Amino acid sequence: MAREHVILFAGPMGAGKTTAIASLSEIPVVRTEAHNTDTDRHAKATTTVALDYGEITLADGDKVRLYGLPGQERFDFMWRILEPRAIGMVLLIDNAGADPLADLDHYLNAFARFRDRGAVVVGITRSDLARQPSIDDYYARLRNRALFLPVLEVDARDPAQAGILLSALIVSIEARSGAASAPA
């Protein structure tokens, strides 16, 4: 019998969540886009207001359900609806944003309960537009929080790069489940 696995894509508006899901999904992405009324934070024309949805079918018939969460805090009720079913999260951070390290902290805090039970990887997007902060800066910020998460630069438009990010998440999920089932 085929199983379902839920993966969340979280991060600030404009970090590439919808784009990453579109580059990975084997079905057309279901999008809940609306006119962006928060142009002070990001100039994009539309924004996700409920979720984005895509899926991947694995060789054994299992389905990987990809859910993109809205980046705006006012839609955080969707975070809490989808979070309990998830086994992993891709946290995308826009390196060209106003304060990417503060964004990292914000989402790590917002998903602290999930982070304690599920696997998380961090994808840094738009590094071609802003070289700072560096990957080392992200690792230092995580170390200061006693967190050891994979951090990768990624172009969310590139299916191969998004696939590497997803593969890193799968390895993290397997490592967590292996550690949970190992004898004490």
C-alpha angles and dihedrals in degrees: 000000000000118000130211125229121192121211121184127211111205137170143100124317110282096021093119105260096137091042094050092050090048091052092051104036122098090203128057107276117253105226132190099198125165135177110287110244093174098073091146088072098037133004097215115125098230137025137195111261103178113004148309118232133199135150145210126202115217124216091258091054096257115140124227108205113205115204122186113205122213111260097216117092092224088069095049091118085080089056090060094045095054101032099078094060096047126103096185144018134209107206109200119198123190105228090198092055123114094263113000095177091053088050089052091051092046095054094041088054094044091052099036093124091050092045090057093056106025137050120261132191125185121224118194112209132191093026087144088068097044124023093190133106092044127214086257089058090054092048090049091052091050092047090053087057092046090245124138108194131152112259120194135172108235140179100217090205092062112084091203093053093044087049091054089052091050090047090053088052092050091051089050091049091050092047091051093047091046091051091047092053097041115109115255 
